[in-house]
Every structure is written in C-alpha cells, then in structure tokens.
Amino acid sequence: MGVIRKRGDIYEVDYYHNGRRIRKATGTSKKIAELYLKDVEVKIARHQFGFEKQDAILTKLIEDFHSYCKTNVAPSTNKRYNSIIDNFKRFLKEQYPHLNKISQFHPKIFEDFKAFRKDEEAENRTVNAEMIVIRMMFRLAITWGYCKENPSDGVSKLRVPLKNAPEFLTKEQCKALLDAADDFLRPIFITFLNAGLRKGELENLEWSDIDFDRRKIKIIVKDDWSPKTDEREIPINNALYEVLKNQKIKLNGSKYVFPGEDGEIIYKNRLRKRFMTLTKKLGFGHITKIHALRHTFASHLVMKGVDLTTIKKLMGHSDIDTTMIYSHLTDSHVDAAVDKLNFNL
C-alpha cells in the first residue's frame, strides 16, 4: 500500500489515499517511518471497511435534506417538509441549543420534540407525521454517509384515536364565549369562528395577507413561517370584515393583525391559557384546546348543509379523509334531502 524511501539522511513514507499520492518525511529513524506507514495503513483500512466513526454537522444535513426534497418531492410536499423541519429547528434552538453534530442526537431528544409540539397544541396525528419526516431525514443521513445509525429509531408513535368526533362549541357557547371575552380576545375568537384558521395561521397573519377589496384572507408562505398544507384563500364574511376593519384602526404600526403587547407574534401558549380560563369559567372547561374554534367553524358549516369538498378547501386539508371527521354531522341533512323526493308511481 505504501513504501519507505530514504533521501539522504531522511526517511520518507510514500503512499496513495483516495487516488492522491502522498509523501511524508518522517525523520532520520527508519523505525519511526515504519511505524508511521503502519499507522496510515490501519487508518485507511478502517475507513474502507466502515469502522471509522462518521459524523456530520446538523446544518449540513438539513441543507442537503432541503435540496433533496426540492428535487424529489412535489412542491406542496416540499413546503410541508420545510415547515416540519422549521418546527424541529425551533425546538432545538429553544431546548438543545448546544447540539450541532448528528452524533449528539439520541432518542430522548425526539421524545422531547414530541412533547414540545404537544405543548403547541399539535394533534397526535400531526406530531406522528412530523416524526416520519424527521426519521426520513436521518435515514438519508445514513445513505449519504453522515452517520451509521438513525438516532430516532425506537421512538414510539403517539396514540391516535380512530376518527373521534371533534369537539366544537354550540351557538349558545359561542355567544357566551364572545360575551365574556375582552377587547383583546374577542376579535381573535370572531376570526377563528368565521374563518376556521389554525392557531399558527392566525398568529402569523399579517395585514399584507388581508385583501379588503376582494374580501379574502390569504394563507401564504413567509420567510420565517409556512402553513401546514398548501396556500389558500378564505372568504371574509360581513361579521369578520367589520372586525378586521376595526382591528386595523385600533392597531398602530404592527405588521401583525393580532399582535401581542409588544407588537410582535403572540407568545405561543398565551391564547390557549386564556381560552381555557374562559371555558372553565363558563362551564364548558372540558373544551381545552383553542383548535376547537376551528372545529366549530367547520362543524357549523356542515350542519348548515355545506358540502365536505368545500369544507376541505376552506380548512386547507391536504386530503378529504381529514375532512371526513365531520361527516357524522351530515346525517340529518342526508335524511332531509331524501325527504324532498316524492315519487308516487
């Protein structure tokens, strides 16, 4: 694999590695040159047979994963994957800021990520889907030679109930909630109930996303945030139009439609905590997630006879199976539709 040559009084080791010739002067001792060559041969053999520990910088893996997805998956899927990786990066920045190499990852980190997303009110199904993408990224790391093992292997899925009917508020509960809400919460609740936004969509909503002329809310990708699924537009009804107009007049300078006190994005858990306080006070404290307002939007549309395909589009669901959780609410309308027929042959 290599040879030792003597040039004058100096011994030199001459060998090839990765197709490149390397010559190294080791001094006047032949024994030292022999030991050096032996060490080189062992290191090359360890690399060839896969014994050498592999590692890579996490940012390099994420960069390569983005490039892979841009080439190999559909644009809408790529957006969703980017959003998931953004969630993972936010989690790492907050809870594991010291991590920068793949070798530092272990299963507990991914368990903590699941808890982090649950604290942000992500549903079990959503967390499981995000973990699938993260596992995929680390599997590709093995394929690309960045690591030997997938540190997310063995991390369990969260239990997902089989098509449980979503919890939503009745008309009476909606009225009680709005009556009890203060000036900060009331326009937020009205927007949830009339537009069916996800919590993250409302928190990241900017005035540039509101088209008052066309009466549309645009859910679009931003530099630091992406919607869970494809971009979409939501019609602004009369009630919501008035609320948004008043909100624009009331605010002074913030780019966000519903900012926190500092003019920036509302702190992640603030809305849920205040929502839970109100529902408990009003006697329906079993409804603990602000996501129930999104379910309320969809459920009442279904009960008014709006078809599930339209609901899917308004909600921004990626497939009709997700929208089908509201299908039980259509039963009475199916019965009523048949009653309209009166064939008497």
C-alpha positions in Angstrom: 0.0 0.0 0.0 2.9 2.3 0.6 6.7 2.3 0.6 9.6 3.9 2.6 12.3 5.7 0.8 15.5 7.3 2.0 16.5 10.7 0.6 19.9 11.5 2.0 19.6 11.0 5.8 15.8 11.5 5.8 13.3 8.7 5.5 10.1 9.4 3.6 6.8 7.5 3.5 5.2 7.3 0.1 1.5 6.1 -0.3 -1.8 6.7 -2.1 -5.1 7.6 -0.5 -8.4 8.4 -2.3 -6.5 8.4 -5.6 -4.0 11.0 -4.4 -0.3 10.4 -3.9 1.0 11.5 -0.5 4.7 11.7 0.5 5.6 12.5 4.1 9.1 13.0 5.6 9.4 11.3 9.0 13.0 12.0 10.0 16.2 10.1 10.3 14.8 6.9 12.0 13.7 4.1 9.8 11.8 2.6 12.7 9.7 5.8 13.0 9.0 5.7 9.3 7.8 2.0 9.5 5.5 2.8 12.4 4.1 5.8 10.6 3.4 3.8 7.5 1.7 1.1 9.5 -0.5 3.7 11.2 -1.5 5.1 7.8 -2.4 1.6 6.5 -4.6 0.9 9.6 -6.4 4.2 9.2 -7.1 3.6 5.5 -8.3 0.1 6.2 -10.7 1.2 9.0 -12.2 3.8 6.6 -12.6 1.3 3.8 -14.3 -1.3 6.0 -16.6 1.2 7.7 -15.0 1.1 11.1 -14.2 4.8 11.2 -16.7 6.9 13.1 -18.8 9.1 10.8 -20.3 12.3 11.8 -21.6 15.5 10.2 -22.8 19.0 11.1 -26.5 19.1 11.6 -26.9 22.3 9.5 -25.2 20.5 6.5 -27.7 17.6 6.8 -30.7 20.0 6.9 -29.3 21.9 3.9 -28.9 18.7 1.9 -32.3 17.4 3.0 -33.9 20.6 1.7 -32.1 20.2 -1.6 -33.2 16.5 -1.8 -36.8 17.4 -1.2 -36.8 20.2 -3.7 -35.7 17.7 -6.3 -37.5 14.6 -5.3 -41.0 15.5 -3.9 -43.9 17.6 -5.2 -43.8 21.4 -4.5 -46.7 21.2 -2.0 -45.0 18.3 -0.1 -41.7 20.2 -0.1 -43.4 23.2 1.6 -44.9 20.9 4.2 -41.5 19.2 4.8 -39.8 22.6 5.1 -42.4 23.7 7.7 -41.8 20.5 9.7 -38.0 21.0 9.7 -38.6 24.6 10.8 -40.6 23.3 13.8 -37.7 20.9 14.6 -35.1 23.7 14.3 -37.3 26.0 16.6 -37.4 23.1 19.2 -33.6 22.6 19.0 -32.9 26.3 19.4 -35.1 26.5 22.5 -34.2 23.3 24.3 -31.0 22.0 22.8 -29.0 25.0 21.5 -25.7 23.2 22.1 -26.4 20.4 19.6 -24.6 20.8 16.2 -23.5 17.3 15.2 -25.5 14.3 14.3 -23.6 12.1 16.7 -25.0 14.1 19.6 -28.6 13.0 18.9 -30.3 10.3 20.9 -33.9 9.1 21.3 -34.7 11.3 24.3 -34.3 14.4 22.1 -37.1 13.2 19.8 -39.4 12.4 22.8 -38.8 16.0 23.9 -39.7 17.2 20.5 -43.0 15.4 20.6 -43.7 17.0 24.0 -42.7 20.4 22.6 -45.2 20.1 19.7 -47.9 18.8 22.0 -47.4 21.9 24.2 -48.1 24.0 21.0 -51.4 22.1 20.6 -50.3 20.0 17.7 -52.5 16.9 17.4 -51.1 13.4 17.9 -51.6 12.7 14.2 -49.7 15.8 13.3 -46.8 15.0 15.6 -46.6 11.5 14.2 -46.5 12.8 10.7 -43.7 15.3 11.6 -41.7 12.5 13.2 -42.0 10.5 9.9 -40.3 13.3 8.0 -37.6 13.7 10.6 -36.8 10.0 10.6 -36.7 10.2 6.8 -34.0 12.9 7.1 -31.9 10.9 9.4 -32.3 7.8 7.2 -30.9 9.8 4.3 -28.0 10.8 6.6 -27.1 7.2 6.7 -27.4 6.8 3.0 -25.2 9.8 2.4 -22.6 8.6 4.9 -23.1 11.2 7.5 -23.8 8.7 10.3 -24.0 4.9 10.9 -27.3 4.7 12.8 -30.6 6.6 12.9 -30.9 8.2 16.4 -34.7 8.5 16.0 -35.1 4.7 15.8 -37.2 3.3 18.6 -39.1 6.5 19.2 -42.8 5.5 19.6 -45.7 7.0 17.9 -48.4 8.9 19.8 -51.7 7.1 20.0 -54.2 8.4 17.5 -58.0 7.9 18.3 -59.8 6.4 15.3 -61.9 9.1 13.8 -63.1 10.6 17.0 -65.8 13.2 16.5 -64.2 16.7 17.0 -65.2 18.8 20.0 -66.9 22.0 19.0 -68.9 24.8 20.6 -72.7 25.2 20.2 -74.2 28.5 19.2 -75.0 29.3 22.8 -71.5 28.5 23.9 -70.0 30.7 21.1 -72.2 33.6 22.2 -71.2 33.1 25.9 -67.5 33.0 24.9 -67.7 36.2 22.9 -69.7 38.0 25.6 -67.1 37.0 28.2 -64.0 37.9 26.0 -62.2 41.2 26.5 -61.1 43.6 23.7 -58.0 41.6 23.0 -59.6 38.1 22.7 -63.0 39.0 21.2 -61.7 39.8 17.6 -59.4 36.8 17.8 -62.3 34.5 18.7 -64.5 36.0 16.0 -61.8 35.4 13.4 -61.3 31.8 14.4 -65.1 31.2 14.3 -65.6 32.9 10.9 -62.5 31.8 9.1 -61.5 28.5 10.6 -57.9 29.4 10.8 -55.3 27.2 12.5 -53.7 28.8 15.6 -50.4 29.3 13.8 -52.1 30.8 10.8 -53.8 33.4 13.0 -50.7 34.2 15.0 -48.7 34.7 11.8 -51.4 36.6 9.9 -50.1 40.0 8.6 -52.0 42.9 7.2 -50.5 42.2 3.8 -52.4 38.9 3.9 -55.8 40.7 4.1 -57.3 41.8 0.8 -60.2 44.1 1.8 -61.1 44.8 -1.8 -61.6 41.1 -2.7 -62.6 40.3 0.8 -60.1 37.4 1.1 -57.7 36.2 3.8 -54.5 34.8 2.2 -52.7 32.0 4.0 -49.3 32.1 2.3 -45.7 31.1 2.9 -43.5 33.7 4.6 -39.7 33.9 5.1 -39.9 32.6 8.7 -43.1 30.5 8.6 -45.0 28.2 6.4 -48.6 26.9 6.6 -49.1 23.3 7.4 -50.5 22.5 4.0 -50.9 24.4 0.7 -51.5 28.1 0.5 -55.2 29.1 0.3 -57.7 31.9 0.4 -60.6 32.2 2.8 -63.6 34.5 2.1 -64.2 37.3 4.6 -67.9 37.4 5.6 -69.6 40.6 6.8 -69.1 39.9 10.5 -65.4 39.3 10.0 -65.0 42.2 7.6 -66.2 44.7 10.3 -63.9 43.1 13.0 -60.8 43.3 10.7 -61.6 46.9 9.7 -61.9 47.9 13.4 -58.7 46.0 14.3 -56.7 47.8 11.7 -57.9 51.2 13.0 -57.2 50.2 16.6 -53.7 49.0 16.0 -50.8 51.4 15.4 -48.0 50.2 13.3 -47.7 46.4 13.9 -47.5 44.3 10.7 -49.4 41.5 12.5 -53.2 41.5 12.5 -53.3 40.1 16.1 -50.0 41.0 17.8 -49.0 40.7 21.4 -48.5 43.7 23.6 -45.0 44.2 22.2 -46.3 44.4 18.6 -44.8 41.0 17.8 -46.3 37.5 17.5 -48.4 36.4 20.4 -46.5 34.2 22.8 -47.1 30.6 21.8 -49.2 29.5 24.9 -51.0 32.7 25.7 -54.1 32.1 23.7 -54.6 28.6 24.9 -54.2 29.6 28.6 -56.7 32.4 28.3 -59.1 30.3 26.3 -59.0 27.6 28.9 -59.6 30.1 31.7 -62.8 31.3 29.9 -64.2 27.9 29.0 -63.7 26.8 32.6 -65.4 29.9 33.9 -68.3 29.5 31.5 -68.9 25.8 32.4 -67.5 24.0 29.4 -64.0 23.5 30.7 -63.7 20.1 29.0 -63.0 22.0 25.8 -59.4 22.9 26.5 -57.9 23.5 23.0 -58.3 26.6 21.0 -58.3 24.4 18.0 -61.9 23.6 19.0 -62.8 27.0 17.4 -61.6 25.7 14.1 -63.7 22.6 14.6 -66.6 24.9 15.4 -66.2 26.7 12.1 -66.3 23.5 10.1 -69.0 21.8 12.1 -71.5 24.6 11.8 -70.9 24.9 8.1 -71.6 21.2 7.7 -74.7 21.4 9.8 -75.9 24.3 7.5 -75.5 21.9 4.5 -72.2 23.0 3.1 -70.6 20.0 1.3 -67.4 18.4 2.6 -65.4 19.2 -0.5 -66.0 22.9 0.1 -65.1 22.4 3.8 -61.9 20.7 2.8 -60.9 23.7 0.6 -61.8 26.3 3.3 -59.9 24.4 6.0 -56.8 23.7 3.9 -56.9 20.0 4.5 -54.5 18.0 2.3 -56.9 15.2 1.7 -60.6 14.5 2.1 -60.0 11.8 4.8 -59.2 14.6 7.3 -62.4 16.4 6.5 -64.4 13.2 6.9 -64.2 13.6 10.7 -67.2 16.0 10.3 -69.2 13.5 8.1 -71.4 12.3 11.0 -72.9 15.8 11.2 -74.3 15.4 7.7 -76.6 12.5 8.6 -79.6 14.7 9.3 -79.1 16.6 6.1 -78.9 13.4 4.1 -82.3 12.4 5.6 -83.8 15.8 4.8 -82.5 15.6 1.2 -84.3 12.3 0.6 -87.5 13.7 2.2 -87.6 16.3 -0.6 -88.3 13.5 -3.1 -91.9 12.4 -3.5 -92.2 9.9 -6.4 -95.6 8.2 -6.4 -95.8 5.9 -9.3 
